Amino acid sequence: MKFCSLCGHALTRRVPPGDRLERDVCDHCGQIEYQNPKVVVGCVPEWEGRIVMCRRAIQPRLGYWTFPAGFLELDETMAEGAARETFEESGVRVEIDRLLAVMDVPEIGQVHVVYGGRACSADPHPTDETSEVALMAEADIPWDEIAFPSIYHGLKYFFADRARGQWSVHTRRLTSRWKRAGAKLSD
Amino acid sequence: MKFCSLCGHALTRRVPPGDRLERDVCDHCGQIEYQNPKVVVGCVPEWEGRIVMCRRAIQPRLGYWTFPAGFLELDETMAEGAARETFEESGVRVEIDRLLAVMDVPEIGQVHVVYGGRACSADPHPTDETSEVALMAEADIPWDEIAFPSIYHGLKYFFADRARGQWSVHTRRLTSRWKRAGAKLSD
């Protein structure tokens, strides 16, 4: 940030009184522009044993596969946001059943929260963000073409819990090691 | 927001192409200023069966009791943030053990994430944000003087799980009904 959102004057980078971190501070009106992590919400939507998966039509990771996920908006709960993203990205209406995973991605300033849900309609179709929507059994999941580590681990948690017949809430700290040559999404 | 953070020009409120929500958009440089919910992280720190509780020295809810909690910062995990807030607000070092609760507070654009932890040092002391720090047994908790609903419910979850000898992750949607005359923090 370079300019104050309240008065438009140039911002200064410094530690405000009583704080311990550098912030963007406006010396004209006193505004402190805090930057905090954002919440990404996603859903693993199940339909008769299969999962709604979307092929990304946008960057980053264009062409890779994901379950529906996106930034949490104001005025919605995380479960509502996960259901909204599912409809926006796949055309599928979903009932959210349970919290599945809470993952930290501090290197990109994000928290990823994944829910499990039941698809209420099986009318998947491509959208602005999705070039292809598919209903996949576990054996169909293209593990080497998954978009992001939180999608990879969210799917692994889902299938592992389902196989043992008991749902739980998983936590994990993700890194960007997977971006290095030769590294895997699971790293 | 009134002015563009990148170029300082006045912002316009409208729905950008391909979006469905109104945003603050800069018609000069094209910047879209997204506003998203913030994450508050907290910790119920246990020390020999008692809980580290802090009396707030700042608004809002000055004088009311809370366990340590505050806004998640960039470059930290939620567990790291919860431990940092515990030290900043009470002077107590804590080892985070488990995720305890994930709560939505959409009316104020927040997500509250609470962890359970073990205090490693019992040297609690007042800080800039805390006028008094106390080690409280369950019977000592001042239920009518708790600062916020997420603190109330976080404590209830902690004591209920501890009593039955099994930890779990709790989810809840909180409202601002408690602010109405005669309403309770549990509402």
Interface residues (C-beta under 8 A of the other chain):
Chain A: M1 K2 F3 C4 S5 L6 C7 G8 H9 A10 G18 R20 L21 E33 Y34 Q35 N36 P37 K38 V39 F71 L72 E73 L74 D75 E76 T77 M78 A79 E80 E88 L99 V102 D104 P106 E107 G109 V111 V113 D128 S168 V169 T171 R173
Chain B: M1 K2 F3 C4 S5 L6 C7 G8 H9 A10 G18 R20 L21 E33 Y34 Q35 N36 P37 K38 V39 F71 L72 E73 L74 D75 E76 T77 M78 A79 E80 E88 L99 V102 D104 P106 E107 G109 V111 V113 D128 S168 V169 T171 R173
